[in-house]
């Protein structure tokens, strides 16, 4: 696993080079200026469209605007909002949150552009079962530009679908399942593989019904899960209201300056705050990735831009609201740089193996003041050794696992630490590793004992289920493009199988988790951003023409908004 993680880390180094991040951010700025700050139109006009005032049962498509947004949000408002934000702070520091905000704002313009293109080129041969996404934009768009480019368009579309399937398997599926298994095991001691089996069964029961069942489930599940999570977040922030001004200042200052080490946090350079903030925001809201246009392409409408302004609200809801709540909860409670969860009376000594790697001697675990140790629980200590580019100092983590046999004192089995210099422990404090969603849950628990255990665990299950359900549809559309309708059922079986694989103990640390999800997001950006450059002019022309008709009064809502029950259920377009 160590060699595989090194390979994934090297791939991420290419996919997430600073130049790539600047290109993505620059693309968002370009379409923001080109569209005349479409973010504001998305909030005003998009709200009316979302409310159902423009829904028409006679339009081509399978689901209404609300259900399309819910299906897309069920993919984006997932464990990226709970676990991904925690990863960004744990690895990049508080400054990562600022760069998440930046990506969230400019991501609204990216989302509007890519969804407009997918709606312009979607396949509506079967009006009740449309197909859309960047693969169809490349395939049909290049053929329309020049018939001689038709073959190239099909190849580019195929390349996008391959990257889509990589992201589906990693970020849309395995990341979600692993986080749920981790937090469920942490609080309830349930083996990860058992969680994986239950998740696979639940996901399978929904995805067999196709996009209409996915839209119906998402339309009910997403509002409930977001409301529950935000209410809990508001409670924590009210309790910690006195520290919020300092937290907000810390976020802004850390975005442009190195973050100092403290407790469990190793420290972070400005560059890594930028890196992890951008990476986790893009993973969370999927702006520029080309995934959510696939869900939006199922919407009932004859106006491509109408669905695009709804889609542009995704980064607002996902990143600027839900992710911000998570970040403020983590930072205001201080769990990200806590001082220690236990402490050795006499710290263990370093030993050197024949291969030149270092490890700590296996010793009894010190007493834990608040609870008993669980078998397999991951812990770490802070080590001073060679330069760490990420933290801007010489600090690192060495990880160990608790071995707790019945009726015997728990021991710590330490992993290896690779360094050309002889490492030394910075102090004798021992930290419990809270990767991903577990750190967020711990933050809630510090305010109200049991809040993280029950509410965040429930939210993790709901967020993960909704995300895996929607991402299964994205991958399904990629398979249809590549191999036709007959490939759908084998794909769904493999998809459910990967849920179980992800919970079988192959991933153990937040760095491994970041490597896995980073590859999935990164490869899609490489495929989709060039498509947006090639056809972006068409999207902007369509957007401005639509807004001119709206402003001049040549277009307006066709009826009063439907009842909320009809809107959520989709009966207004049935």
N, C-alpha and C positions, 0 to 999 in steps of 0.2 A: 504493500500500500504506500510505503514511503517513496518508492521510485515512481509510482503512478502519480502521486501528489506532486512530485518534482516536475514531471512532464506537464501536468496540468498547469502548474505555476508558470512554466516557461511559455506555454501557449497563451495564458492570460497576459503575460508581459507584452506580447505582440498585439493581442486583441484590444488591450486597454492601455496602450501607450498614450502618453499625454497628447500627442498629435491627433490621435483618434478622438479623444474627448473634446478637444478644441474644434475639430471638424463638426462633430455632432452639435455642440453648443452653437457654433457659428451658423449651422444650417437652421437651427431654431430661431436665432436672431434674424437671419435673412428673411424667413417666412413671416416673422412677426412684423418687420418693417414693411415688407412687400404687401402684406394684407392690411396694413394700417392698424396694427394692434387688434387683431381679430379676437384676442382673449376677452375683450370687453363685450363684443357682440355675442360671443359664445355664452356668456353669463346671462345677458338680457334676453336675446331672442331664443337661445337654446332652452331656457326655462319654459317658455311658452310651447315650444315644440315637444319638450319632454312631458308636459302636462296633458298632451293628447289633443290639443286644439287643431293640429294639422293632420291627425290620423285619418286615413281613408282606406276602407276595406277593399276598394277596387284597385288600389295600387299594387304593383308586383312586390312580392316579399312574403316572408313567413311569420314575422312577429312585429309588434308595434315598436315605436321609438323607445318607450320606457323599458320594454323587455330587452331590446337590443343593448341599451346602455347597461342594464342590470347584468346581462350575460357578459358584456365586456368588463364591467366593474368586478364581477365575481372572479374574473381571471386576474385583475390587477389588485383589487383590495383583498389581498391574501396574506400569507405569512411574510411577504416582503414588508408589509406594514408593521408586523409585530417582530418577526425575527430579523428581517433585512435591515431595519433601522438600528436594531441592537448591534448587528454586525458592523454597520457603518461607524457607530460611536466607539465600539470596542476596538476597532482597527484603525480608524482615522481620527477619532477624537470629536469634541463638540463642533469643531469647524465644519465637519462633514454635513451637518444639518443645514448650514447656510447654503452650501452648494446643492443640496437637495431642493431647497426652495427655488434656486435659480433654474434648475432643470425643470421643476414643476411648472414655473411660469412660461418659459420658452417652449416647454414640451407641449403646451396647449396648442401652439401654432404648428408644431410638428404633427400632432395628432389630427388637427383639422385638415392639413394638407394630404396626409397619407390616406385618410378615410375618404376625402373628396375623390382622389384618384381611383380608389377601389370601387366607389359607387359609380363613377363614370364608366368603368370597364367591367363591371360585374356581369356574370353570365346569368341571364334570366330566361333561358330557353324553357325551363320549368318555373313559372312565376311563383309557385308555392315552395320551391326549394332552390333558391338562388345560390350561386357560388361566387365568391369574390375574395380579393386579397392581392398583394403585390405580385403574385405569380401570374394572375390574369392581367394585371396592368402591363407587365413586361411582355407577355405573350401577345395580347391583342393590340397593345399600344405600339410596339415596334412594327408589327405587321401593318398597322394603319399608317405609320410614318413612311414606311417603304416596304413593299411586299418582299423585297429581297432580304429583309431583316427578320422575316417570320421565323426562320429556323433559329436564329440567335435569340429571339424573344422566348421561344419555347425552352431553350437551354438555360437562359437566365432565370426563367420561372422555375425550372427544375432545381437549379442551385438554391434558390430561395426556399423551396420546399424542403430540401435536405437540411438547411440550417434551421428551418421551422421545426423539423422533427427532432433535431438535436436539442433545441431549447424546450420543446415539449417534454422530452424525456428527463431533462435535468431540472431547470427552474420551474416548469409548470407541473412537474409530477414529483420527482425524487426529493427536491428541496422541501416541498410541502409535507410529504409523508415523513421524512426524517425529523423535521421539526416537531410534528405532532407526536411521533414516537418518543422523542427526547423528553418533551415536557410531560407526557403521560407517565413515562418511566420515572422521571425525576420526582413527581409528586405521589404517584400511586404504586410504583414498583412493578407495573405491568410490563412484561417483556415486549421489546420493540416489534418483534415478529408478529405477536398477537394483534397489536395495533395495526400493523400493515395489512393483515388478513381482513380485519373488520373494514378498514378504509377501502380496500380493493372491492369488497362485496357491495358496499354502499355506492361507490362510484359506478360500478358496473350496472347496478339497478337503474341508475339515471341515464347513463350515456347510451344505453341500448335504444332509448326512445327518440334519439335525434335532437335537433335544434329546438323543436317546439317544446319538448319536455324540459330541455335545458333552460329555455327561456322562461317557462312557467315556474320551475324550481327557483331560478335565480331571482325572478321578480318578487318572490316572497321572502327568500332567504337573505338577500343583500341588505334591504332596508332594516331588517331586524338585527342582523349581526353588527352593522355599522352603528345603529342607535345604541345597542347595549355597550359596545366598546367605548363610544364617545361619552356616554353617561358615567361609566367607571373612570374614564380619564379626567372628566370634569371634577369628580369627587377628589381625586388625588391632587389635582392642581389647586383646588380650593384649599385643601389642607396645607399645601406647600406654597401658598400665594406669596408669602413674604420673600421667598428666594427667587421667584420668577424673574424680576428685573435683572438680577445678577446672572441668571442662566441665559437670558436673551443677550446680554452684553458679552458673556463668555462665548456664545455661538458666533457672534459677529467678529470678535477679536481673534478667536482661534482660526477663523477662515482665512486670515491673512498673516498669521504668525504661528510658529511652532507651539504645540500644546505640551506643557510640561508633564513629566511622569508623576503619578501619585497613586499609591495603593495598588489596585489591580490593573491600572492603566499604565502601559509602558511609556507613553508619550507618543506624539505624532507630529510629523512635519506638515507644513502648509500643503505641499504637493500631495501627500497621502490623504489629507483631509479632502482635497479637491477630487482625488481619484476615487475614494470610497464613497463620498457623497454623490458624485456623478453616477458611479456604477450602481449603487443601491437604488437611487431614484429612478434610473432607467430600467432597472430590473422591476421595480415596483409599479411604475406607471406605464411602462412599455412604449413610451414615446419614441418614434423613429424605428421601432423594432418591426413593425408591419404585422403584428399578431392581431390586435383588436380590430383592425379593418375587416378581418374575416367574419367576426361576429356582427359588426355593423352592416355588413353587406347583406345580411338576412332581413334587414328592416323593410317594412312596407312603406315605400315612398317612390315618387317619380322625380323627386328633386334631390340630386346627389349631395348638394351643399347642406340641405336641411338636416340630413343625418350627421354630416360632418360637424356642424356646430354643436350638436348633442355630444358627439364624441370628444370634442375639445374640452368638455367639462370633466372628463376623466382625471387628468392630472390635477385639476383643482381639488376634486373630492379626495383622490387617492393620496397625493403627495402634500399639498398645501394644507390639508385638513387632517386626515387620518394619520399620516406619517408624522406630522408636527406634534400631534397629541402624544404619540408614542415617545418621540424624542424628548419632549418636555417632562414626561413622567420619569423617564430614565435619568435625565440630567438633574431634575429637581430632587429626586430621592437619593442621589449620590451613589447608587449601586455600581455605576460604571468604574468608579475609582475608590471603592470601599477599602478599608484599611486592612482587612484580613478576616477570614472565617474561623481560623484556629491558629495555634502557634506551637512550635516545638520548644521543649525545654532545652534540648541539645539538638541542633540541626544536623541532618545526615551529611555524610562526607561524599565528595565526588570520587568516582572510580573511573579508570580509563580502560577501555576494551582493547583487544589486540588490533582491531581495525582502526584505532585512533579516535573512536567516538567516546563520549563521556556519558555517564549515568550516575544517579545517586544510589547509595546503598539502600536496600530494602529494609525498612524500619517500621515499627508499630506506628499507626496513625495517632496523632495527639487527640486528646478528648475534644469533642465538639460541643460547645456550650449550649446550642439550641436544639440539637437533635442527634439521632444515631447515624452512623455512616451506613450507606447502602453498598452492597456488593456491586462492583463495576463503576461506581461513581468516579468521575474524572476530577482531578485536582491539579494544581500547578503551583510552582514557586518562581520567584523572580531571580534571574541569573544575570550577572555582569560578565560579558565576554567581548567578542569582536563587535565591530561597528554594525549597527542595525539601521539601514537606510530608511526604513519605514518610520521608526521612532525618533531618528536623529540623535541617538545616543548609543550606549553599549548594552542596553537592557534587552533581555529575551525571556521567554517562558520555557520551563521544562515541565512536561506533563507526566502525570502518573495516574494509576488506577487503583482504587480501593479493592482489596481482596478481603472479604468479610465472610469467613466460614461460620456456621452455627456454633454457638457456645465457645467462641475463641475471639481473641482481640484482633481487630482489623489491622492489616498491614497495607503498606503502599508499595506497589510494584512500579518502578519508575521507567519511563521510556528513555530513548537515547537522545543526546544533544550533540550535534555536530559543530565543532568549532576548532579553528587552528590554535586558539589560545586556551589556556587552562581556565575554565570558568570558576566563578565563586558566587555563592549565594549572597544576594544583597542584604537579606535579613532572614529570620527564622519563621516568618509568617507563611501560613498555608492558605491558599485560596481554593474555593470550590469553583470549578469551571461552569459558567452559565452561558453556553453558546446559543446564539439566536434567540428564539422565543423565550427560553428559560430565563434570560436576563431581564426581559420585560416583565415576566411573571414575578420575578424576585422583587422588582421595583414596586409593583402593586402590593406585594406582601408586606413591604416595610411600612406602608401606611395603614393597612388593615390586614391583620393576620388572616390568611385564608382567601383573600380577595384574588390574588394571583393564582392560587391553587385551583379555585373553582371557575372564576370568570375568565381568566386568560386561557385556561385549558379549554373551556367551552368555546371561547372565541377562536382559539387555534384550530379546533376541530371544524367549526363552521367555516372559517376563512379557508382552510386547506381543502375541505370538500368542495366548496364553490369554485376555487381556483382549478383544482384538478378536473372538475366536470367541464368547465369552459375550455381549458387547454386541450382536453381530449378532442373537442370539436375542432380546434385549430389544426391539430395533427391529422385528424380525419380528413379535413379538406385538403391538406397537403398530400395525403395518400391518394385521394380521388384524382388529383391533378397528375400524380406520378403513375398510378397503377390502376385507376378506375374504381368503380363501385365495389367490385368483388374483393378488393383488398381491405374493406372497412372492418369486417368482423374479425379477421386475424389480427389487424392492428389493435382493435379494442382489447382483445385477449392479452396481447403483449403489453399494452399500456397498463392494464390492471396488474399484470405480473411484475412490472417494474416497481409498483408501489410496495410490494412485499420485499423485493430485492433491496430497496432503499432503507428498509427498517431492519435489515439483517446484520447490522453492526459494521458496515463497510466504512462509514463516516464517523469520526470521533471528535473533531475539533472545529472551531469556527473558521480557521484558515482553510481547512479541507472543504468545508461547506462553501466558502467564498470562491474557491477555485472552480468547484463544480458548476455553480450557478453563473459565474462570470463567463465561462465558455459558452453556455447556452445563449446568453444575452448578446455577447460580443459577436458571434458569427452571424446573427440575424442583422445586426447593425451594418456589417460589412456588405450584406446582400441588399438591404432595403434602402439605405441612404442614397446609393447611386441611382436607384430607380426614381427616387424623389427628385433628384437633380435633373434627370432627363425629362421628366414629365411635369415638374413643378409649375411651369408656366401655364399649363392647361388647368391645373387646380386653382391657381390664382385668378385666371380669367373667369372661370366658372363661379368662384366665390364673389368676385366684384360684380358680375352680371346679376347674380342672385340678390345681393344686397341692394343694388340699384333698383331692382323691381320691388323689393320690400319697402325701401324708403319712399318710392314714388307712389305707393299705394296700389300698384298693379297686381299685388299678391297679398293675401291676408289669410287668417284662419278661416276654415270652411264651416266651423260650427263651435258651439260652446264646449268646454272641456267635458269629457265623460266623467262618470263617477270613479272614485279611486278604486273601487272593487273591479269595475270593468277594465280600468287601465292596467291594474296589476295582473289581472287574469288574462288580458288580451282579448276579452270579449268585444271590445269596441271595434276591432278589426276582423272579428271572426265571421 
